[in-house]
Amino acid sequence: MIESLTARERQVLQLIAAGRTTKEVARELGISFKTAACHRQRVLDKCGAVNTAELVRHAVQKGWISGTAPAPILDRVRRAFEESRKYRQMLRVAVDESRSLRAKCKANCALFRSTRKELRTRCDELLTAVRKTGDADPNSGPPPAVFRAT
């Protein structure tokens, strides 16, 4: 089976077993991503594997590669876990800030409602005072008692 692989496909197999992604294989071998993907697929087909994990397991069992090669995969998993932890923490902070802003917004809305109610009351008092004086123009004459300085 390994004999049917070309030299380039063996290189690709070694890099895949070492935990490299197709993009990293392409960069390391100086070939395009599509070419690396094609080599990877040919290796999978020739070995009868359906995915990378099965390919690596099969290659280790046959002795084509050493069983200690996938360490970089563990490093990538650890890095991904750490990034995930950072993002979860950032999400917690954002949720806390959102709750705080929501509470401030509710407080400001309540203040606005009470201020609006107070303003409506004062306007009603002014309108009532104007109606009592019978003055059609509220700007003529002394201000109503509501707005007089005390």
N, C-alpha and C positions, 0 to 999 in steps of 0.2 A: 504494500500500500504506500509506504513512504517513498518507495522507488518511483512511483508514478508521479510524484510531485517534482516540479521544476525547482531549480536552485532558488529562484525568486520566491516561489510558493513556500519553500522551506524557511526562508528568511521571514516571510510574513507569518508563518506558523509560530516561529520562535518569538516574534514580537507580540503576537496575540497572546501566547502563553505567558509572556512576561507582563501582561496586563495592559498593553497599549491599545488605544482606540484606533479605529481605521484612519482617522485624521492624523493621529500621532505616527502611525505606521507610514503613511504617505510622506509626512514631513521628514521622518528619519531616513527613509529610503530615497528621498528626492524624486518622488513620483506624484502624479496627480491623485486626488482623493478617489476619483472614479476608477482609476487603475488599481489602487490599493483595495477598493471595495470588490473589484472583479477578481483579483487574486484571492482575497478572503473567501469569496463565494465558491471559487474553484476548489480551494482547500476543503471547505465544508462538504462540497459535493463528492470529491474524491475520497474523503474519509467517511462518508455516509452519516455525517452529523447534521443536526437540524439547527443548532445554535452554538454559540461560542463556548458556553460551559461544557456542553457535550463534547465538542472538539478537543478542548483542553484535557478533559477527563480521559478521553480515548487516547490522546497522544501521550499522556503520562503513563497510562496502563501499558501501552505498547513500548514504552521506553524511548520514544522519540525525543522527549524533552524531560528535564528533571522535574520532580514533583515540588520543588521549592520555588519555582519561577513566579507564581502568582502573587508574591508579596506586594508589588506595586498596586495591585487591585485592592488589597487591604488598606494601603495608604490612601487611595482614592476614596474608599468607603469611609475611612476615618475623617478625611477632609470634608466629604459631603455631609457627614453627620455633624461635624463642627459648624459648617455653614448653616445647616438646618437649625441647629441650636441657636445660632446668632439671629437668624430670621425669626424664630419663635419668640425670642426675647424682644426683638424690635417690634413684633406684632403685639406683644403684651403691653409694651410702653405706649404704642399707638392707641390701643384699646383703652388704656387708662386715661390718656390725654383726651380721647373722644368722650369718655364718661365725664371727665372734668369740664370739658367745654359744653357738654349737654346740660350739666347742672348749672353752669354760669348762664347759659342761654335761657333756661327756665327761670332763673332768678331775675334776669333782665326783662323777660317777658312779663313776669308778675309786677315788676316795678313799672314797666310801661303801662300795663293795664290800670294800676292804681293811679298813676299820674294822669292817664287819659280820663279816668273817672273823675278825678279831682278837677281837671280842666273843664270837663263837661258840666260839673256842678257849678263852678265859678261862672261859666258862660251863661248857664241858666239863671243864676242870681243876677248877673248883669242885665240880661234880657228882661227879667222880671222888674228890675229897678227902672229900666228905661220905659217899660210899659206903664209903670205906676206914675212916672212923671208926665207921661203923655207926650213926651218929646219924640218926634219922628226922627230927628238927627241926633244920634248918640254922641256926636263930637261937639255939639253946641252945649254950652252951659257947664256948670261944675261937674266933676266926675261923680258917679254914684258912690254911695257910702261904702260899697264893697271894696273900692279901690282907693279910698282916701287913706292917706298916711295917718297912722295912729300915734 
